[in-house]
Amino acid sequence: MLLNVGIENCYSFKNEQKLSMEASKVTKLPEHVLKVGRRRVLINSIIFGANASGKSNLIKAIDFSRKIVLSGTDNIDFDKKYFRLDNDYVYKPGKFNYKILINKKIYDYSFSISYITQSILNESLYVNDSLVFERNSNDKIAIKCDFDFKNSSERERFKIYKEDFELNQSSSYKTFLTEIAVRVPFSSKFFDYFKDVYEWFDRIQVIYPTSRFSQLSALTSLKSSHDVFEKLLLSFDTGIETMENEDVELDEMFKHFPPDLSEQLKTDISKQLLDSEQESITLRLRSNIYNINKDENRNVKATVVKLNHGYEKDLFDYADESDGTRRLFDLIPLLLTCEEDSLVLIDEIDRSLHPLLTRKFLKFLNLVLQKNNSQSIITTHDSSLFDLDMYRVDELCLMNRDENHCSTIKKLNSISIRFDKRINKDYFNNIYGGVPNILEDLVLEKLNSNIK
């Protein structure tokens, strides 16, 4: 579980900003708190703020750092990720710090990157305040480890991994954490520290407004999950009664592509399915959803998703649905695929959704998060969610842009507020911040000057 995250010199975050997921002493909505020993951890952080305040940049920064941890820097886009409103900051390191609670232990993992060399400069991992490793990169990579090994074989194996990493030129572009987590094939107390943190990052799910769920075919291939998906679509008042799969030829799928590209795509997809254990692939083409599967005879077949609105003689395409219904196709899987101890990031949850539908979805999501000891960080413009009957005061956060255009994070519980207060009106009146600063007089002056 995430306790807090710190970000410095990334996107609109110039100086370090921290988002805490630790619960305050507030007693309201106790079901929104996960208890591990004496620790009390929030299920949600709901981020409000004006346009261009930095809400989406928080999601992007966490996602950016997640990709670096899991995959290294080689294939990561570093372009314009630093704080761009100060010319010196391209030369300063981007810094990321995560404090995570795993198996009742507190993991403190940090790393910094260079935007110039696109390399990792420093990295460290502490468990319950004890150093597991520390990496420094000056003229060369050096790994420090103060761990008290009880097993000599484990100590020697780590020494070999450490020396290999220090001497490998490509190590500048990958994390030592992941190198060990992926390389070590067995479980042990020491090496599991690396695996625990790596697997936590690997379980993070990120949903942007334009995200597309890619495993719909696998999700709905089982009748049980297919039926649940249908019932959820119906419960959100989409008008969809059933979801059908209609056979379609691969040639039909790719008919709008140039012939050479069409043939190449068919070949690549078939090869990907037949040469791996993967059972299916979901594709979005021309705003339709296609599921490509291999049958028991290893024949590759395709279907297109059709939607029944109560008249089976005329089924709808996915492309016929509203933007809100299409968004649900990418949000609903979160309710069905959430893993134990995972973090869900959703940017602009309210995009294309009616406020009541957003509230209902978040109610369901809360139940899933509670069941799986998981968490969410969600950004929104939907002021109806700024509600102390729906969220605890320490779950509500405000993102502001200061006079230097830097994003700052403020928790609502840092302000003295009565817990029975209706805070929505005060939010609109800019009592707490996190709203646009509209220069109304200037706008009216310009409009009046143009009206003759």
C-alpha positions as CSV (number, residue, x, y, z in Angstrom):
1,M,0.0,0.0,0.0
2,L,1.2,3.5,-0.9
3,L,1.9,5.7,2.2
4,N,3.2,8.7,0.3
5,V,4.8,9.7,-3.0
6,G,7.2,12.6,-3.6
7,I,7.9,14.2,-7.0
8,E,10.5,16.9,-7.8
9,N,11.4,18.4,-11.2
10,C,8.9,16.5,-13.3
11,Y,6.2,18.1,-15.5
12,S,4.8,21.1,-13.5
13,F,6.3,20.0,-10.2
14,K,9.4,22.2,-9.6
15,N,10.1,21.7,-5.9
16,E,9.2,18.5,-4.2
17,Q,5.5,17.9,-3.7
18,K,4.3,15.0,-1.6
19,L,0.9,13.2,-1.7
20,S,0.2,11.3,1.5
21,M,-2.1,8.4,1.7
22,E,-1.9,8.0,5.5
23,A,-5.2,8.5,7.3
24,S,-5.7,11.2,9.9
25,K,-7.6,10.8,13.1
26,V,-10.9,11.5,11.4
27,T,-13.5,8.8,12.4
28,K,-16.0,9.4,9.6
29,L,-16.3,6.8,6.8
30,P,-14.0,4.2,8.6
31,E,-14.5,1.8,5.7
32,H,-12.3,4.1,3.6
33,V,-9.4,3.3,5.8
34,L,-7.2,0.1,5.5
35,K,-5.7,-1.0,8.8
36,V,-2.4,-2.8,9.0
37,G,-1.1,-3.1,12.5
38,R,-1.0,0.5,13.9
39,R,-1.0,2.0,10.4
40,R,-4.1,3.5,9.0
41,V,-4.0,4.0,5.2
42,L,-6.5,5.8,3.0
43,I,-8.2,3.9,0.1
44,N,-8.5,7.1,-2.0
45,S,-7.0,10.4,-2.9
46,I,-9.4,12.5,-5.0
47,I,-7.6,15.4,-6.6
48,F,-9.5,18.6,-7.5
49,G,-8.1,21.6,-9.3
50,A,-8.5,24.2,-12.0
51,N,-7.6,23.4,-15.6
52,A,-3.8,23.5,-16.0
53,S,-3.2,23.2,-12.2
54,G,-1.3,19.9,-12.6
55,K,-3.8,17.2,-11.7
56,S,-3.1,15.2,-14.9
57,N,0.6,15.9,-14.4
58,L,0.5,14.0,-11.1
59,I,-0.8,10.9,-12.8
60,K,1.7,11.3,-15.6
61,A,4.6,11.7,-13.2
62,I,3.8,8.6,-11.3
63,D,3.3,6.7,-14.6
64,F,6.6,8.0,-15.9
65,S,8.5,6.9,-12.8
66,R,6.7,3.5,-12.9
67,K,7.8,2.9,-16.4
68,I,11.4,3.8,-15.5
69,V,11.4,1.4,-12.5
70,L,10.0,-1.5,-14.6
71,S,11.7,-1.0,-18.0
72,G,14.6,1.3,-17.5
73,T,15.2,4.6,-19.4
74,D,16.1,3.2,-22.8
75,N,12.7,3.2,-24.4
76,I,11.1,6.0,-22.3
77,D,10.3,9.3,-23.8
78,F,12.2,12.0,-21.8
79,D,11.2,14.9,-24.0
80,K,10.0,17.9,-22.0
81,K,9.4,15.9,-18.8
82,Y,11.4,18.3,-16.6
83,F,10.0,21.6,-15.2
84,R,10.2,23.6,-18.3
85,L,9.5,27.1,-16.9
86,D,13.0,27.4,-15.6
87,N,15.9,26.9,-18.1
88,D,18.2,25.5,-15.4
89,Y,15.9,22.6,-14.6
90,V,16.8,20.5,-17.6
91,Y,20.2,20.2,-16.0
92,K,18.8,19.3,-12.5
93,P,17.8,15.8,-11.6
94,G,14.2,14.5,-11.6
95,K,13.6,12.9,-8.2
96,F,11.0,10.3,-7.1
97,N,10.3,8.9,-3.7
98,Y,7.9,6.2,-2.7
99,K,7.0,5.0,0.8
100,I,5.1,1.7,0.6
101,L,3.7,-0.7,3.2
102,I,4.2,-4.3,2.1
103,N,3.7,-7.3,4.5
104,K,3.7,-4.9,7.5
105,K,7.1,-3.5,6.5
106,I,7.8,0.0,5.4
107,Y,9.7,0.2,2.1
108,D,11.3,3.6,1.3
109,Y,12.4,3.6,-2.4
110,S,13.9,6.6,-4.1
111,F,15.7,7.3,-7.4
112,S,16.8,10.3,-9.4
113,I,17.3,10.7,-13.2
114,S,19.2,13.0,-15.5
115,Y,17.2,14.6,-18.3
116,I,20.4,15.3,-20.3
117,T,21.9,11.8,-20.3
118,Q,18.5,10.0,-19.8
119,S,20.2,7.9,-17.1
120,I,19.6,6.9,-13.5
121,L,21.8,8.9,-11.1
122,N,21.0,7.6,-7.7
123,E,18.8,4.9,-6.2
124,S,18.2,3.5,-2.7
125,L,15.9,1.1,-0.8
126,Y,15.3,1.1,2.9
127,V,13.1,-1.4,4.8
128,N,12.0,-0.3,8.2
129,D,14.7,2.4,8.1
130,S,17.5,-0.2,7.5
131,L,19.5,0.2,4.3
132,V,19.1,-2.6,1.7
133,F,21.1,-0.9,-1.0
134,E,22.3,2.5,-2.1
135,R,23.4,3.3,-5.6
136,N,25.5,6.3,-6.6
137,S,26.7,7.2,-10.1
138,N,29.5,9.7,-10.3
139,D,32.3,8.6,-12.6
140,K,31.0,5.0,-12.3
141,I,28.2,3.1,-10.7
142,A,28.8,2.1,-7.0
143,I,26.4,-0.1,-5.0
144,K,26.5,0.1,-1.2
145,C,24.8,-2.6,0.9
146,D,24.8,-2.9,4.7
147,F,22.5,-5.8,4.9
148,D,23.4,-8.4,7.6
149,F,23.4,-11.6,5.5
150,K,22.8,-14.7,7.6
151,N,23.4,-17.0,4.6
152,S,26.9,-16.9,3.0
153,S,25.6,-18.3,-0.3
154,E,23.1,-15.5,-0.5
155,R,25.8,-12.9,0.2
156,E,28.1,-14.3,-2.4
157,R,25.3,-14.4,-5.0
158,F,24.4,-10.8,-4.3
159,K,28.1,-9.8,-4.6
160,I,28.2,-11.3,-8.1
161,Y,25.0,-9.5,-9.2
162,K,26.3,-6.3,-7.7
163,E,29.7,-6.4,-9.5
164,D,28.1,-7.4,-12.8
165,F,25.8,-4.4,-12.6
166,E,28.6,-2.0,-11.6
167,L,30.7,-3.1,-14.6
168,N,27.9,-3.2,-17.2
169,Q,27.8,0.0,-19.2
170,S,24.0,-0.4,-19.9
171,S,23.3,-0.3,-16.1
172,S,23.2,3.5,-16.2
173,Y,19.8,3.1,-18.0
174,K,18.1,0.6,-15.7
175,T,17.2,0.4,-12.0
176,F,19.2,-1.9,-9.7
177,L,15.9,-2.8,-8.0
178,T,14.5,-4.4,-11.2
179,E,17.8,-6.0,-12.2
180,I,17.8,-8.0,-9.0
181,A,14.0,-8.6,-8.9
182,V,13.9,-10.0,-12.4
183,R,17.3,-11.8,-12.4
184,V,17.0,-13.8,-9.1
185,P,14.9,-17.0,-9.8
186,F,14.4,-18.0,-6.1
187,S,12.8,-16.5,-3.0
188,S,14.8,-15.4,0.1
189,K,14.4,-12.8,2.8
190,F,16.9,-10.4,1.2
191,F,16.0,-10.8,-2.5
192,D,12.3,-10.7,-1.7
193,Y,12.7,-7.0,-0.7
194,F,13.5,-6.3,-4.3
195,K,10.7,-8.4,-5.7
196,D,8.1,-7.0,-3.3
197,V,8.7,-3.4,-4.5
198,Y,9.1,-4.4,-8.2
199,E,5.8,-6.3,-8.1
200,W,4.0,-3.4,-6.4
201,F,5.0,-1.1,-9.2
202,D,4.0,-3.8,-11.7
203,R,0.5,-3.9,-10.3
204,I,-0.2,-0.2,-10.8
205,Q,-3.0,0.4,-13.3
206,V,-3.2,3.8,-15.1
207,I,-6.4,5.0,-16.9
208,Y,-6.2,8.1,-18.9
209,P,-9.2,9.7,-20.7
210,T,-8.0,8.1,-24.0
211,S,-7.0,4.7,-22.5
212,R,-8.3,1.6,-24.0
213,F,-8.7,-1.7,-22.2
214,S,-6.8,-4.2,-24.3
215,Q,-7.9,-7.5,-22.8
216,L,-11.7,-7.4,-23.3
217,S,-11.7,-10.6,-25.2
218,A,-9.9,-12.5,-22.4
219,L,-12.2,-10.8,-19.8
220,T,-15.4,-11.8,-21.5
221,S,-14.4,-15.2,-22.7
222,L,-15.6,-16.8,-19.5
223,K,-19.3,-16.8,-19.2
224,S,-19.2,-15.7,-15.5
225,S,-17.2,-12.5,-16.2
226,H,-19.1,-11.9,-19.5
227,D,-22.4,-12.0,-17.6
228,V,-21.1,-9.6,-14.9
229,F,-19.8,-7.2,-17.6
230,E,-23.2,-7.2,-19.3
231,K,-25.0,-6.6,-16.0
232,L,-22.7,-3.7,-15.1
233,L,-23.3,-2.1,-18.5
234,L,-27.1,-2.4,-17.9
235,S,-26.9,-1.1,-14.3
236,F,-25.2,2.1,-15.6
237,D,-28.3,2.8,-17.7
238,T,-26.5,2.4,-21.1
239,G,-29.5,0.7,-22.6
240,I,-27.3,-2.3,-23.5
241,E,-29.0,-5.6,-22.6
242,T,-26.5,-8.0,-24.0
243,M,-23.1,-8.0,-25.6
244,E,-22.7,-10.4,-28.6
245,N,-19.7,-11.6,-30.6
246,E,-20.4,-11.8,-34.3
247,D,-18.1,-13.7,-36.6
248,V,-16.0,-11.6,-39.0
249,E,-13.3,-12.4,-41.5
250,L,-9.8,-11.0,-40.9
251,D,-10.0,-9.5,-44.4
252,E,-13.0,-7.6,-43.4
253,M,-11.3,-6.2,-40.4
254,F,-8.4,-4.7,-42.3
255,K,-10.1,-3.8,-45.6
256,H,-9.5,-0.1,-45.0
257,F,-5.8,-0.6,-44.8
258,P,-3.4,-0.6,-47.8
259,P,-3.2,-4.2,-49.1
260,D,0.5,-4.7,-48.1
261,L,-0.1,-3.4,-44.6
262,S,-3.3,-5.5,-44.3
263,E,-1.4,-8.7,-45.1
264,Q,1.4,-7.9,-42.8
265,L,-1.0,-7.2,-39.9
266,K,-2.8,-10.5,-40.4
267,T,0.5,-12.3,-40.5
268,D,1.9,-10.6,-37.4
269,I,-1.3,-11.2,-35.4
270,S,-1.6,-14.8,-36.4
271,K,2.1,-15.4,-35.5
272,Q,1.7,-13.7,-32.2
273,L,-1.2,-15.9,-31.2
274,L,0.1,-19.2,-32.6
275,D,3.7,-18.8,-31.3
276,S,2.7,-18.0,-27.7
277,E,0.4,-19.1,-24.9
278,Q,-1.8,-16.0,-25.5
279,E,-5.3,-17.1,-26.3
280,S,-6.8,-13.8,-27.6
281,I,-6.1,-10.3,-28.8
282,T,-8.5,-7.3,-28.6
283,L,-8.2,-4.6,-31.2
284,R,-9.9,-1.2,-31.6
285,L,-10.2,-0.4,-35.3
286,R,-12.3,2.4,-36.8
287,S,-14.1,2.7,-33.4
288,N,-15.1,-1.0,-33.3
289,I,-13.9,-3.7,-31.0
290,Y,-12.6,-6.9,-32.5
291,N,-11.6,-10.1,-30.6
292,I,-9.1,-12.4,-32.3
293,N,-8.8,-15.9,-30.9
294,K,-7.3,-19.3,-31.7
295,D,-9.5,-22.3,-31.5
296,E,-8.7,-25.8,-30.3
297,N,-7.4,-26.6,-33.8
298,R,-5.1,-23.6,-33.7
299,N,-7.2,-21.8,-36.3
300,V,-7.2,-18.0,-36.0
301,K,-10.7,-16.5,-36.0
302,A,-12.2,-13.1,-35.3
303,T,-15.4,-11.6,-34.0
304,V,-16.7,-8.1,-33.7
305,V,-18.5,-6.9,-30.6
306,K,-22.2,-6.1,-31.2
307,L,-24.5,-4.5,-28.7
308,N,-28.2,-5.5,-28.1
309,H,-30.4,-2.5,-27.1
310,G,-33.5,-4.7,-26.9
311,Y,-34.0,-5.4,-30.6
312,E,-32.0,-8.4,-31.7
313,K,-32.7,-7.9,-35.4
314,D,-30.6,-4.7,-35.4
315,L,-27.5,-4.8,-33.2
316,F,-25.4,-1.8,-32.6
317,D,-21.7,-1.4,-33.2
318,Y,-19.4,-0.1,-30.5
319,A,-18.9,3.0,-32.7
320,D,-22.6,3.8,-32.4
321,E,-22.4,4.2,-28.7
322,S,-22.1,7.5,-26.9
323,D,-18.7,8.7,-25.6
324,G,-19.8,8.0,-22.0
325,T,-20.8,4.4,-22.8
326,R,-17.5,3.8,-24.6
327,R,-15.7,5.2,-21.6
328,L,-17.4,2.6,-19.4
329,F,-16.0,-0.2,-21.6
330,D,-12.6,0.9,-20.3
331,L,-13.5,1.7,-16.7
332,I,-15.7,-1.3,-15.9
333,P,-12.8,-3.8,-16.2
334,L,-11.2,-2.2,-13.2
335,L,-14.1,-3.6,-11.2
336,L,-13.4,-7.1,-12.5
337,T,-9.6,-7.2,-12.6
338,C,-8.4,-5.3,-9.6
339,E,-5.5,-7.2,-7.9
340,E,-4.7,-7.5,-4.2
341,D,-2.6,-4.5,-2.9
342,S,-2.7,-2.6,-6.2
343,L,-2.8,1.1,-7.0
344,V,-5.3,2.4,-9.5
345,L,-4.7,5.8,-11.2
346,I,-7.6,7.4,-13.1
347,D,-7.2,10.8,-14.8
348,E,-10.4,12.8,-15.3
349,I,-12.8,10.1,-14.0
350,D,-15.8,12.3,-15.0
351,R,-14.8,12.7,-18.6
352,S,-18.0,12.1,-20.7
353,L,-19.9,10.7,-17.7
354,H,-23.1,12.0,-16.0
355,P,-22.3,13.1,-12.4
356,L,-24.7,10.4,-10.9
357,L,-23.0,7.7,-13.1
358,T,-19.6,8.9,-11.9
359,R,-20.7,8.6,-8.2
360,K,-22.2,5.2,-8.8
361,F,-19.1,3.9,-10.5
362,L,-16.9,5.2,-7.7
363,K,-19.1,3.6,-5.1
364,F,-18.6,0.2,-6.8
365,L,-14.8,0.9,-7.1
366,N,-14.6,1.7,-3.4
367,L,-16.1,-1.7,-2.6
368,V,-13.6,-3.5,-4.9
369,L,-10.7,-1.5,-3.4
370,Q,-11.7,-2.4,0.1
371,K,-12.0,-6.1,-0.7
372,N,-8.6,-6.2,-2.3
373,N,-6.7,-3.9,0.1
374,S,-6.0,-1.6,-2.8
375,Q,-6.0,2.2,-3.4
376,S,-6.9,4.8,-6.0
377,I,-5.6,8.3,-6.9
378,I,-8.3,10.0,-9.1
379,T,-8.4,13.4,-10.7
380,T,-11.7,15.1,-11.4
381,H,-13.5,18.4,-12.3
382,D,-16.8,17.0,-10.9
383,S,-17.6,19.3,-7.9
384,S,-20.4,17.0,-6.8
385,L,-17.7,14.6,-5.6
386,F,-16.4,17.4,-3.2
387,D,-18.7,15.9,-0.6
388,L,-17.9,14.9,3.0
389,D,-20.7,12.3,2.8
390,M,-19.0,10.5,0.0
391,Y,-15.3,11.0,1.0
392,R,-13.4,11.7,4.2
393,V,-11.8,15.1,4.5
394,D,-8.3,13.6,4.3
395,E,-9.2,11.9,1.0
396,L,-9.9,15.2,-0.7
397,C,-6.9,17.1,-2.2
398,L,-6.5,20.4,-4.0
399,M,-4.1,21.0,-6.8
400,N,-3.1,24.7,-7.3
401,R,-0.8,26.5,-9.6
402,D,1.3,29.2,-7.7
403,E,2.6,32.5,-9.0
404,N,5.6,30.8,-10.5
405,H,3.3,28.3,-12.3
406,C,4.5,25.4,-10.1
407,S,1.9,22.8,-9.1
408,T,1.3,22.4,-5.3
409,I,-0.7,19.8,-3.5
410,K,-2.8,20.6,-0.4
411,K,-4.9,18.1,1.6
412,L,-8.3,19.4,2.6
413,N,-7.8,18.3,6.2
414,S,-5.0,20.9,6.5
415,I,-7.9,23.4,6.7
416,S,-10.2,23.6,9.7
417,I,-13.6,22.3,8.5
418,R,-16.6,21.1,10.3
419,F,-17.3,17.5,9.2
420,D,-21.1,18.1,8.9
421,K,-20.5,21.1,6.6
422,R,-21.7,21.2,3.0
423,I,-18.4,22.2,1.4
424,N,-19.4,22.2,-2.3
425,K,-20.6,25.8,-2.2
426,D,-17.5,27.0,-0.4
427,Y,-15.4,25.2,-3.0
428,F,-17.1,27.2,-5.8
429,N,-16.5,30.4,-3.8
430,N,-12.8,29.7,-3.8
431,I,-12.6,29.3,0.0
432,Y,-10.3,26.3,-0.3
433,G,-8.5,26.9,-3.6
434,G,-8.3,24.5,-6.5
435,V,-10.6,26.5,-8.8
436,P,-9.9,28.7,-11.8
437,N,-8.9,32.3,-11.3
438,I,-11.1,33.8,-14.0
439,L,-10.3,37.5,-14.7
440,E,-14.0,38.4,-15.3
441,D,-13.5,42.2,-15.4
442,L,-10.8,41.9,-18.1
443,V,-13.0,39.5,-20.2
444,L,-16.0,41.9,-19.9
445,E,-13.8,44.9,-20.8
446,K,-12.5,43.2,-24.0
447,L,-16.0,42.0,-25.0
448,N,-17.5,45.4,-24.5
449,S,-14.7,47.1,-26.5
450,N,-15.5,44.7,-29.4
451,I,-19.2,45.4,-29.3
452,K,-20.1,48.5,-31.2
